[in-house]
Amino acid sequence: MYGESNINKNPDYIYSFLVRKVSFLSRAILREGEYEKSFIQSLSWLFTLASKFDINLNEAFYKKFPDSCPYCLKSPCECVQTHKQPAGNLAAYAARHELNEKFLSLQNNNTLSRRAIDKAVININDIYPSNGAVWKIFGSFYHFSRIFEELGETQEAYSAVIKNSGNVSNLAEEIADVAAWIFSAWGIKCQKRSLGDAFKDYYLDGCPVCKKNVCECDSYSARSESMATEKDLEQIKKQLNELSLLLDDKSAEISELVKSIEDAMQANTTLDAKRAVTQTDGFLKKTQSAIESGTTTVENTAKIATALTTIIAFIDKIKDGWLN
């Protein structure tokens, strides 16, 4: 789907979208937004970065996590007891050898090639069950602090490869770490949902933006997710004007809101758009509450209620994607 369009994209372009999507994933989880979509987008860009350097991420993941923690060599992890040292006081070289043997065992008996992405999710959460406990107590903050730490190390690693001062194996390990933390987050947040099925559903109709099986999107053409577009503001303006015809006693207030929306469109800044939309949202919800509670007397109550519900839902969808 994206092979042809990604050929000429440089690593920095791919990495910038990876960071963008992970940041939106963090926000979506904190606000209970559309986090499933953000998981798929984040992993898709991570897979793209791996492919850019001819890294087989399936192999890289299991080389780092061959059904055990790479530090204590145990599953579940016992690093709290061993202080991130191999259990049994193994020498560093012996621990490295044991990890490699575990990986080769998976690779040689064809177990590795048959493992689907959901197995990786199970694998990482079996190794680190404490991640779920930390999430339950402190939320997703720790997870995403670690993901962004690993993303920084990933950028450093691929920069070294480009400068011929680093090796691809180190980059593969860093990308595997990012994948592991995202897999862990999925397993905790979406316990009953197959990650593989989520991928299939997301790309069922081809590229979600251009709807083609072979993507035809131009660079930087992804859908806006953190701001109200001119098209969004125009739609809000239209709905306000329609509402004004139904609420004669509120026409002056609605007129002022329309002026604010028009001003935001002219200013063309996120701050102005947020201010105007937030003010509009407050007015609409206050009016809706008054109608529902019967504290205001208006005609065509049902029609007004429907109009209010429609525009509020539209604004809520916009606001759900906003960054603070």
C-alpha positions as CSV (number, residue, x, y, z in Angstrom):
1,M,0.0,0.0,0.0
2,Y,2.8,2.5,0.9
3,G,5.9,0.9,-0.6
4,E,6.0,3.1,-3.7
5,S,5.2,6.3,-1.8
6,N,7.8,5.6,0.9
7,I,10.7,4.9,-1.4
8,N,11.7,8.6,-1.7
9,K,10.8,9.6,1.9
10,N,13.9,10.2,4.0
11,P,14.2,8.8,7.5
12,D,13.6,12.2,9.1
13,Y,10.3,12.6,7.4
14,I,9.2,9.1,8.5
15,Y,10.5,9.7,12.1
16,S,8.6,13.0,12.3
17,F,5.3,11.3,11.6
18,L,6.2,8.5,14.0
19,V,6.7,11.0,16.8
20,R,3.5,12.9,15.8
21,K,1.4,9.8,15.9
22,V,2.8,8.5,19.2
23,S,2.2,12.0,20.7
24,F,-1.4,11.8,19.5
25,L,-1.7,8.2,20.9
26,S,-0.6,9.5,24.3
27,R,-3.2,12.3,24.2
28,A,-6.0,9.9,23.0
29,I,-5.4,7.5,25.9
30,L,-5.3,10.4,28.4
31,R,-8.6,11.8,27.1
32,E,-10.3,8.5,26.2
33,G,-10.3,9.5,22.5
34,E,-9.9,7.3,19.4
35,Y,-6.8,5.6,20.7
36,E,-7.2,2.4,18.6
37,K,-6.6,4.4,15.4
38,S,-3.6,6.1,17.0
39,F,-2.1,2.7,18.0
40,I,-2.3,1.5,14.4
41,Q,-0.9,4.8,13.0
42,S,2.0,4.8,15.4
43,L,3.0,1.2,14.7
44,S,2.6,1.8,10.9
45,W,5.1,4.5,11.0
46,L,7.4,2.5,13.2
47,F,7.2,-0.4,10.7
48,T,8.0,2.1,7.9
49,L,11.1,3.3,9.7
50,A,12.3,-0.3,10.2
51,S,11.7,-1.1,6.5
52,K,13.6,2.0,5.5
53,F,16.7,0.4,7.0
54,D,15.8,-3.1,5.8
55,I,15.1,-4.2,9.4
56,N,12.9,-7.3,9.9
57,L,11.1,-6.0,13.0
58,N,9.7,-9.5,13.8
59,E,13.2,-10.8,14.1
60,A,14.5,-7.7,15.9
61,F,11.7,-7.9,18.5
62,Y,12.3,-11.6,19.3
63,K,16.1,-11.1,19.3
64,K,15.7,-8.5,22.0
65,F,12.8,-10.3,23.8
66,P,13.1,-14.1,23.1
67,D,10.2,-14.9,25.4
68,S,12.3,-13.5,28.3
69,C,13.6,-10.3,29.7
70,P,16.9,-9.4,28.1
71,Y,18.4,-8.4,31.5
72,C,17.5,-11.0,34.0
73,L,16.7,-13.7,31.3
74,K,13.4,-14.6,33.1
75,S,9.7,-14.5,32.3
76,P,8.1,-13.0,34.3
77,C,10.9,-10.5,34.7
78,E,12.8,-10.7,38.0
79,C,14.9,-7.5,37.6
80,V,13.6,-6.1,40.8
81,Q,15.4,-8.9,42.6
82,T,18.5,-9.2,40.4
83,H,18.9,-5.4,39.9
84,K,18.7,-5.9,36.1
85,Q,21.5,-8.5,36.2
86,P,21.2,-12.1,34.8
87,A,19.6,-14.5,37.3
88,G,22.1,-17.0,38.6
89,N,25.0,-14.6,38.5
90,L,25.8,-15.4,34.8
91,A,28.7,-13.5,33.3
92,A,27.7,-10.9,30.7
93,Y,29.0,-12.9,27.8
94,A,27.2,-16.0,29.0
95,A,23.9,-14.0,29.3
96,R,24.4,-12.8,25.7
97,H,25.0,-16.3,24.5
98,E,21.9,-17.6,26.3
99,L,19.7,-14.9,24.8
100,N,21.1,-15.7,21.3
101,E,20.4,-19.4,21.8
102,K,16.8,-18.6,22.8
103,F,16.4,-16.5,19.6
104,L,18.0,-19.2,17.4
105,S,15.7,-21.8,18.9
106,L,12.6,-19.8,17.9
107,Q,14.1,-19.1,14.5
108,N,15.3,-22.6,13.6
109,N,12.1,-24.5,14.5
110,N,10.0,-22.0,12.4
111,T,8.2,-20.8,15.5
112,L,9.3,-17.2,14.7
113,S,7.9,-17.0,11.2
114,R,4.5,-18.3,12.4
115,R,4.1,-15.7,15.1
116,A,1.5,-13.1,14.4
117,I,1.5,-9.6,15.9
118,D,-0.9,-10.6,18.7
119,K,1.7,-13.0,20.0
120,A,4.2,-10.2,20.4
121,V,1.6,-8.3,22.6
122,I,1.1,-11.4,24.7
123,N,4.8,-12.1,24.9
124,I,5.8,-8.6,26.2
125,N,3.0,-8.5,28.8
126,D,3.8,-12.0,30.0
127,I,7.4,-10.9,30.5
128,Y,6.5,-7.6,32.2
129,P,3.1,-8.1,34.1
130,S,4.2,-5.3,36.5
131,N,3.6,-2.8,33.6
132,G,-0.2,-3.4,34.1
133,A,0.1,-2.7,37.8
134,V,2.0,0.5,37.2
135,W,-0.6,1.6,34.6
136,K,-3.5,0.8,37.0
137,I,-2.0,3.0,39.8
138,F,-0.3,5.8,37.8
139,G,-2.1,5.8,34.5
140,S,-0.2,5.8,31.2
141,F,2.4,8.5,32.1
142,Y,5.2,6.0,32.8
143,H,4.6,4.1,29.6
144,F,4.8,7.1,27.4
145,S,7.8,8.6,29.2
146,R,9.6,5.3,28.3
147,I,8.3,5.3,24.7
148,F,9.5,8.9,24.1
149,E,12.9,8.0,25.7
150,E,13.2,5.1,23.3
151,L,12.2,7.3,20.4
152,G,15.0,9.7,21.2
153,E,17.5,6.8,21.2
154,T,16.0,5.5,17.9
155,Q,16.7,8.9,16.3
156,E,20.2,8.9,17.6
157,A,20.7,5.3,16.3
158,Y,19.5,5.9,12.8
159,S,21.5,9.2,12.6
160,A,24.6,7.2,13.5
161,V,23.8,4.7,10.7
162,I,23.4,7.5,8.2
163,K,26.7,9.0,9.3
164,N,28.4,5.5,9.1
165,S,29.3,5.8,12.7
166,G,26.7,3.2,14.0
167,N,25.4,-0.2,13.0
168,V,21.9,-1.3,11.9
169,S,21.8,-3.9,14.7
170,N,21.8,-1.2,17.3
171,L,19.0,0.6,15.5
172,A,17.0,-2.6,15.2
173,E,17.3,-3.0,19.0
174,E,16.1,0.5,19.6
175,I,13.1,0.1,17.3
176,A,12.3,-3.2,19.0
177,D,12.2,-1.3,22.3
178,V,9.7,1.2,20.9
179,A,7.6,-1.6,19.6
180,A,7.7,-3.4,22.9
181,W,6.4,-0.5,24.9
182,I,3.6,0.2,22.3
183,F,2.7,-3.5,22.4
184,S,2.6,-3.4,26.1
185,A,0.3,-0.4,26.1
186,W,-2.0,-2.1,23.6
187,G,-2.2,-5.2,25.8
188,I,-3.1,-3.2,28.8
189,K,-5.5,-0.7,27.2
190,C,-7.2,-3.1,24.7
191,Q,-7.1,-6.4,26.4
192,K,-10.0,-8.0,24.6
193,R,-9.1,-6.6,21.1
194,S,-6.9,-8.3,18.6
195,L,-4.2,-6.0,17.3
196,G,-4.0,-7.9,14.1
197,D,-7.7,-7.5,13.5
198,A,-7.5,-3.8,14.3
199,F,-4.8,-3.4,11.6
200,K,-7.0,-5.3,9.1
201,D,-10.1,-3.2,10.0
202,Y,-8.1,0.1,9.7
203,Y,-6.7,-0.7,6.3
204,L,-9.7,-2.6,5.0
205,D,-10.5,0.0,2.3
206,G,-6.9,0.8,1.5
207,C,-5.2,4.0,2.6
208,P,-7.6,5.7,5.0
209,V,-6.8,9.1,3.5
210,C,-6.9,8.6,-0.3
211,K,-8.9,5.3,-0.1
212,K,-6.5,3.6,-2.6
213,N,-5.0,0.2,-2.3
214,V,-1.7,1.8,-3.5
215,C,-1.5,5.1,-1.7
216,E,-1.6,8.2,-3.9
217,C,-1.4,10.8,-1.2
218,D,1.1,13.7,-1.5
219,S,3.7,14.2,1.2
220,Y,2.3,16.0,4.3
221,S,-1.3,15.2,3.2
222,A,-2.4,13.3,6.4
223,R,-5.7,14.4,7.9
224,S,-5.5,17.2,10.4
225,E,-5.9,15.9,13.9
226,S,-5.0,18.8,16.3
227,M,-6.7,21.9,14.9
228,A,-10.0,23.1,13.5
229,T,-9.7,23.5,9.7
230,E,-11.3,26.3,7.6
231,K,-13.8,23.6,6.4
232,D,-14.7,22.8,10.0
233,L,-15.2,26.5,10.9
234,E,-17.3,27.0,7.8
235,Q,-19.5,24.1,8.8
236,I,-19.9,25.5,12.3
237,K,-20.8,28.9,10.9
238,K,-23.4,27.3,8.6
239,Q,-25.0,25.4,11.5
240,L,-25.1,28.5,13.7
241,N,-26.9,30.5,11.0
242,E,-29.5,27.7,10.7
243,L,-29.9,27.6,14.5
244,S,-30.4,31.4,14.6
245,L,-33.6,30.9,12.4
246,L,-35.0,28.6,15.1
247,L,-34.0,30.7,18.2
248,D,-35.2,34.2,17.6
249,D,-34.5,35.3,21.2
250,K,-30.9,34.1,20.8
251,S,-30.2,35.6,17.4
252,A,-28.1,38.4,18.7
253,E,-25.9,36.1,20.7
254,I,-25.6,33.7,17.8
255,S,-24.7,36.6,15.5
256,E,-21.7,37.4,17.8
257,L,-20.6,33.8,17.7
258,V,-20.7,33.8,13.9
259,K,-18.6,36.9,13.9
260,S,-16.0,35.2,16.2
261,I,-15.9,32.2,13.9
262,E,-15.4,34.4,10.8
263,D,-12.7,36.3,12.6
264,A,-10.9,33.0,13.5
265,M,-11.1,32.0,9.8
266,Q,-9.5,35.2,8.8
267,A,-6.8,35.1,11.5
268,N,-6.1,31.5,10.6
269,T,-4.4,30.5,13.9
270,T,-5.1,27.5,16.1
271,L,-5.5,29.7,19.2
272,D,-8.2,31.9,17.6
273,A,-10.0,28.9,16.3
274,K,-10.0,27.2,19.7
275,R,-11.2,30.4,21.4
276,A,-14.1,30.8,19.0
277,V,-15.1,27.2,19.0
278,T,-14.9,26.8,22.8
279,Q,-17.1,29.9,23.3
280,T,-19.6,28.5,20.8
281,D,-19.6,25.1,22.5
282,G,-20.3,26.7,25.9
283,F,-23.3,28.7,24.5
284,L,-24.7,25.7,22.7
285,K,-24.5,23.4,25.7
286,K,-26.0,26.0,28.0
287,T,-28.9,26.5,25.6
288,Q,-29.3,22.7,25.3
289,S,-29.4,22.3,29.1
290,A,-32.0,25.1,29.4
291,I,-34.3,23.5,26.9
292,E,-33.9,20.0,28.4
293,S,-34.7,21.3,31.9
294,G,-37.7,23.3,30.7
295,T,-36.4,26.6,32.0
296,T,-36.8,28.3,28.7
297,T,-39.9,28.5,26.5
298,V,-39.4,28.2,22.8
299,E,-41.4,26.8,19.8
300,N,-40.2,23.9,17.7
301,T,-38.4,22.4,20.8
302,A,-37.8,19.0,19.1
303,K,-36.3,20.6,16.0
304,I,-34.1,22.9,18.0
305,A,-33.0,20.0,20.2
306,T,-32.0,18.0,17.1
307,A,-30.1,21.0,15.7
308,L,-28.2,21.6,18.9
309,T,-27.3,17.9,19.2
310,T,-25.9,17.9,15.7
311,I,-23.7,20.9,16.1
312,I,-22.5,20.0,19.6
313,A,-21.5,16.5,18.3
314,F,-19.6,18.1,15.5
315,I,-17.8,20.4,17.8
316,D,-17.0,17.6,20.3
317,K,-15.4,15.6,17.5
318,I,-13.2,18.6,16.6
319,K,-12.3,19.2,20.2
320,D,-11.5,15.6,20.8
321,G,-8.4,16.0,18.6
322,W,-7.1,19.2,20.1
323,L,-3.8,19.5,21.8
324,N,-3.7,21.6,25.0
